[in-house]
Every structure is written in structure tokens, then in C-alpha cells.
Amino acid sequence: MALSPTVTLNNAVQIPQLGFGVFQVSNDDIIPSVEKALEVGYRHIDTAAIYGNEEGVGKAIANSGIARDELFVTTKLWNSEQGFDSAPVAFESSLARLGLDHVDLYLIHWPTPENKTYVDTWKALEKIYADGRARAIGVSNFQANHLRRLTLDTTVVPAVNQIELHPTFTQTDLVSLHDELGIRTQAWSPLGQAADLESGTVTDIASRLGKSPAQVVIRWHLQLGYIVFPKSVTPSRIESNFDVFDFELSDADVTAISALDSGNRIGPDPDAFN
């Protein structure tokens, strides 16, 4: 069975580059979906407290029989739980729901800049990291100004920033800052909620290579070095989305897909979402 290649975080922890996302996966679907993903070969599961399915993710992991050290589990702190004192309490609740004694990556879900709590929250995550309860810590949806403030006011540089990123929203300036600071880029909504799969550029490349448009876009992410986690509850798509290691895009293909960027943000604006 093929497994995802790994990339190295800034603290030397290895993370599978292709993971399985569970955003908006219901409690009814979560256990069979994660079990199918693990059966196919995914070893990186990305969840969050606000998704309401950490317990199901934990049950699927327990049912799999896969050794804990072969899995990479990410979860996230929700906005209402930010704060130096409240973040550790929320973290322990996530661990309890997952049925785990540690996570591999713990993220602040949004900066919520109006609330002015993300720096103190990050300091709480630094302590969780120092205590060994999370093998790595990072952020999600942080903009350049948020990242620069963290690097000025705290000690640990985030291992990742998980951001909306897909062919029509490439965020190249933010990715360049990640590279400068040693932060790995993670892509959520990597297929542009499927809209990017309808591009003639993508469908033409897929037809030429005998692959699906989704496989082509996932491969684009991987070749650019991003950590990516498409999600699906359909078993055939869970399997197909992982079947991306037997082909490569040419440099021209990667460039053509990147040229689809139109600033098409689908999700909330992190500077205004509080």
C-alpha cells in the first residue's frame, strides 16, 4: 500500500504531505469515512473542535488498529476558547474527545484580530508544546501581519499556517512569507470547493494524463510543496484522491494551473472574521 511522502516541519517533525480533511463531515459519516481513508493509506487526519467530530475521528483511529506513532493527528482551537487560561482547557477537551494523550499538531483556528487574544493564546500553545502534549503547534488563516507579530512577541515560530489555497486563490505573497519564516503552507479548500476542477486548463491536463481533475489539482499542491487534505465521504473519491503518486505534472502544467489565480477567496476574510 502506498503512503504519502512526508515533509519536515521547522522542529524536525515529519508530517505526511497528503492528509484527509473532515470539515463538515457529519457524525453519521465520520467513522466510516476516516476508516476508509486509513484503509486506503492516509495517515494524516485533520479535524477541529468546531467540526464537532473529534470523537468520531478518535473512534475510527481506535478501530483501525494502526499504531499511534504511524498516525499524524491535527486539531484546532476554536475562537471562543482563545486566551492564555482557556486554551489549555479547550485543548484537554479535544484530547478527551479524540481519546488520545497527545496530538501531532495543534492550531489556532483563526486570528480573530478584533479580539486581540491570539498572542496570549499562542503563548498558551507554546506551553502545551513544551510539555510534549502537542508535537508541533501552528496557526490557521493567519495573515502576514499576524504572523509577523507572533514572531516579534513570542518564542516559537509556527510550524504551519493552514490557509485557503487553490488554483484560483494561490496567495503567493503569503506563501513567500511562510518560506521566509520557515513556516509550512497547508491548503484548505484545496479544490476550490470543486469549482476549480471545471477550468479548461485543469480538465485538458487531466484528459491528457488520464487522471481526474481532482487528482491533477492535488498533484499541483504536492509538487509546490504544500501540505494538502482533500475531504470526501464518498469511498471511491477518498480512494481516488489518494491515488496521485504514480504521475507528475510538467513544469509547464504547474505554471498553467498557477496562472488560474484570480484572487477568488471563497471563505471568510481573516482580517474581518471575528
C-alpha positions, -999 to +999 in steps of 0.1 A: +000+000+000+014+034-010+018+060+018+021+098+014+055+113+013+064+134+043+078+169+047+098+182+076+084+209+099+107+236+114+111+215+146+122+184+126+088+166+130+078+147+099+042+153+086+025+134+058+021+158+029-013+144+018-039+141+046-076+136+050-098+165+059-131+161+078-146+196+077-184+194+075-183+156+078-213+146+099-212+123+130-230+097+109-204+097+082-172+105+101-163+070+114-167+051+081-151+080+062-120+080+084-118+042+085-119+042+047-092+068+045-069+049+068-076+017+049-066+034+016-033+047+031-039+081+046-020+086+078-027+123+085-062+133+097-071+170+101-100+179+124-110+208+147-131+213+178-156+234+159-162+205+134-180+186+161-165+152+150-133+148+171-150+119+190-158+101+158-122+106+145-109+091+177-132+061+174-121+055+138-085+057+148-090+032+177-109+009+154-081+009+128-056-009+149-029+013+134-001+021+158-004+057+172+032+065+161+022+058+125-005+084+125-005+122+124-035+139+140-042+176+138-069+195+156-077+232+162-087+256+189-119+274+183-122+312+185-144+314+216-118+294+236-089+317+228-069+330+258-039+320+279-060+303+305-089+290+284-068+275+255-053+247+276-087+237+290-101+235+254-070+215+244-076+189+271-113+187+260-101+179+224-077+153+237-105+137+257-129+136+227-102+122+205-092+096+231-055+105+227-028+115+251-013+139+226-018+154+192+008+158+165-003+193+156-024+219+174-036+250+156-052+283+165-081+282+141-085+319+133-066+350+144-099+369+153-078+402+154-106+423+168-105+402+200-068+408+204-062+374+220-041+354+195-007+364+210-017+353+246-033+322+230-001+314+212+019+316+245-005+290+259+002+268+229+039+272+234+035+258+269+014+229+256+042+222+231+069+225+258+050+199+279+050+175+250+013+174+246+015+185+210+044+175+189+041+207+169+020+239+171+008+262+143-019+286+131-046+287+106-059+316+085-032+340+098-023+369+075+012+384+071+007+410+099-005+384+123+025+361+116+050+390+119+035+400+153+039+364+166+075+363+156+081+395+174+062+389+206+066+351+212+093+325+211+082+296+189+077+301+152+045+284+140+052+251+123+024+256+098-001+281+086-032+265+073-049+288+047-074+288+019-054+279-012-064+265-045-056+273-082-079+304-084-066+317-050-029+310-047-019+335-020+017+338-034+028+367-012+017+349+019+033+317+008+066+336+002+064+349+037+059+314+050+091+304+032+110+333+046+099+325+082+103+287+079+065+280+081+050+252+061+020+260+040-011+239+044-040+242+020-077+241+030-104+240+003-076+227-020-100+221-049-118+254-046-150+236-034-148+217-068-152+249-088-116+250-098-119+215-113-141+229-141-113+250-155-104+241-191-068+242-182-073+216-155-096+194-175-073+194-205-043+184-184-064+157-167-076+143-201-040+142-214-027+124-184-056+100-179-063+114-145-093+131-128-093+169-124-092+165-087-061+143-089-044+169-111-051+197-086-040+176-057-008+168-076-003+206-082-004+212-045+021+184-037+046+195-063+045+230-050+054+216-016+021+223+001+005+200+027-030+193+015-060+174+028-090+170+004-121+157+020-149+134+008-174+110+023-176+090-010-154+059-007-144+060-044-133+096-042-115+090-009-095+064-028-091+084-060-078+115-041-050+094-026-040+078-060-017+106-070+017+092-066+021+074-100+024+106-122+039+140-122+029+173-138+054+190-160+067+224-151+045+239-178+015+222-163+022+236-128+027+270-142-005+269-163-025+259-132-009+285-111-018+311-137-055+305-130-052+327-099-079+353-098-080+362-061-111+341-058-114+338-020-143+315-011-141+315+027-141+344+052-115+372+052-092+366+082-088+403+088-126+407+093-137+373+107-140+376+145 
